[in-house]
Amino acid sequence: MATILIVDDDDHQRLLYKEELELEGYEVILTSSGQEAVTTLADSDIDCVVLDIAMPGMNGVETLAKMLDIDRRLPIILHTAYPSYKDDFMTWAAEAYVIKSSDLSDLKEQIAKALEPGDSDSQQAGESE
C-alpha cells in the first residue's frame, strides 16, 4: 500500500483528502506546514506528496525544494487554488500541478500516475544488472 503525505494548512482540506485517498486504498499521513512535512519526510517512508503552495511560514515552493533535496525522485504533486504559481520556475520540478476543485478525480488520477513504475525505474534496474 502506497503512503501519501498530505501537506495543507487547511484542516478541512486535509481531512477530505485523507478520507478520499484512504477509500482509494492509500495510507495517508497529514501535516499542516512545510516544516512539519520536511521533518515527516525525513522520518517516514513516503511514496508521494500532495503539497499546497499558499501556506504560512514555509510556502509550498520552498517546501518542494527542501523535499527534493531529501529525495530527488519523490513524486510531489502541487495542489493549489492559484494557477499563477505555474509560472514559477521552481514549480516545474513537481511531478504535477493540479488546481484545487471540489472534484478530486484529477488529483486522484495524478497520484495514481505518479505512483506507476516509470522509465527512470526501469533504467535504474537496467543499470544495476
C-alpha positions as CSV (number, residue, x, y, z in Angstrom):
1,M,0.0,0.0,0.0
2,A,1.4,3.4,-1.0
3,T,1.8,6.1,1.6
4,I,0.7,9.6,0.6
5,L,1.9,12.7,2.6
6,I,-0.7,15.5,2.5
7,V,0.7,19.0,3.2
8,D,-2.1,21.6,3.6
9,D,-2.7,24.3,6.2
10,D,-6.5,23.9,6.0
11,D,-7.8,21.3,8.5
12,H,-10.9,20.6,6.4
13,Q,-9.0,20.0,3.2
14,R,-6.6,17.6,4.9
15,L,-9.4,15.6,6.3
16,L,-11.2,15.5,3.0
17,Y,-8.1,14.3,1.2
18,K,-7.4,11.7,3.9
19,E,-10.9,10.2,3.7
20,E,-10.9,10.2,-0.1
21,L,-7.5,8.7,-0.5
22,E,-8.0,6.1,2.1
23,L,-11.0,4.9,0.2
24,E,-8.7,4.5,-2.8
25,G,-6.5,2.2,-0.7
26,Y,-3.7,4.6,0.2
27,E,-2.2,5.1,3.6
28,V,-2.3,8.8,4.4
29,I,-0.1,11.0,6.6
30,L,-1.3,14.5,7.3
31,T,0.9,17.6,8.0
32,S,-0.2,21.2,8.3
33,S,3.0,23.1,7.5
34,G,6.0,22.9,5.2
35,Q,8.5,22.4,8.1
36,E,6.4,19.6,9.6
37,A,6.3,18.0,6.2
38,V,10.0,18.1,5.7
39,T,10.6,16.5,9.1
40,T,8.0,13.8,8.4
41,L,9.6,13.1,5.0
42,A,13.0,12.6,6.6
43,D,11.5,10.2,9.3
44,S,9.0,8.2,7.2
45,D,8.7,6.1,4.1
46,I,6.6,8.3,1.8
47,D,5.7,7.3,-1.8
48,C,4.1,10.5,-3.0
49,V,3.4,14.0,-1.6
50,V,0.4,16.3,-2.2
51,L,1.6,19.8,-1.4
52,D,-0.4,23.0,-1.1
53,I,1.5,26.1,-2.1
54,A,-0.1,29.0,-0.2
55,M,0.8,28.3,3.4
56,P,2.1,30.5,6.2
57,G,5.7,30.2,7.2
58,M,7.5,28.0,4.6
59,N,5.3,28.1,1.5
60,G,4.9,25.1,-0.8
61,V,7.6,26.2,-3.3
62,E,10.2,26.4,-0.5
63,T,8.9,23.1,0.8
64,L,9.2,21.5,-2.6
65,A,12.8,22.5,-2.8
66,K,13.7,21.1,0.6
67,M,11.8,17.8,-0.1
68,L,13.7,17.4,-3.4
69,D,17.0,17.9,-1.5
70,I,16.0,14.9,0.6
71,D,14.7,12.7,-2.2
72,R,15.1,13.9,-5.8
73,R,12.9,11.0,-7.2
74,L,10.0,11.6,-4.8
75,P,6.8,12.4,-6.8
76,I,5.4,15.7,-5.5
77,I,2.1,17.0,-6.7
78,L,1.4,20.6,-6.2
79,H,-2.3,21.1,-5.3
80,T,-3.3,24.7,-5.1
81,A,-6.1,27.2,-5.7
82,Y,-3.7,29.5,-7.5
83,P,-2.9,28.8,-11.1
84,S,-0.4,31.8,-11.2
85,Y,2.3,29.7,-9.4
86,K,2.6,27.6,-12.5
87,D,4.8,30.4,-13.9
88,D,7.3,30.0,-11.1
89,F,10.3,28.1,-12.4
90,M,10.7,26.0,-9.2
91,T,7.2,24.5,-9.6
92,W,8.3,22.9,-12.8
93,A,10.3,20.4,-10.6
94,A,7.0,18.9,-9.3
95,E,5.5,15.8,-10.8
96,A,2.2,17.5,-11.5
97,Y,0.4,20.8,-10.9
98,V,-3.3,20.4,-10.0
99,I,-5.8,23.2,-9.4
100,K,-7.9,22.6,-6.3
101,S,-11.5,21.6,-7.0
102,S,-14.4,20.0,-5.1
103,D,-14.0,17.1,-7.5
104,L,-10.8,15.2,-6.5
105,S,-10.8,12.9,-9.6
106,D,-7.9,14.9,-11.3
107,L,-5.9,14.8,-8.1
108,K,-6.5,11.0,-7.7
109,E,-5.6,10.4,-11.3
110,Q,-2.3,12.4,-10.9
111,I,-1.4,10.4,-7.7
112,A,-2.1,7.1,-9.5
113,K,0.0,8.2,-12.4
114,A,2.9,9.4,-10.2
115,L,3.0,6.0,-8.4
116,E,3.1,4.0,-11.7
117,P,6.5,2.5,-12.4
118,G,8.2,4.8,-14.9
119,D,11.1,4.8,-17.3
120,S,13.5,6.0,-14.6
121,D,12.8,2.9,-12.5
122,S,13.4,0.6,-15.4
123,Q,16.6,2.4,-16.4
124,Q,17.8,2.2,-12.8
125,A,17.0,-1.6,-12.8
126,G,18.9,-2.0,-16.1
127,E,21.9,-0.1,-14.7
128,S,22.1,-2.3,-11.6
129,E,22.2,-5.6,-13.5
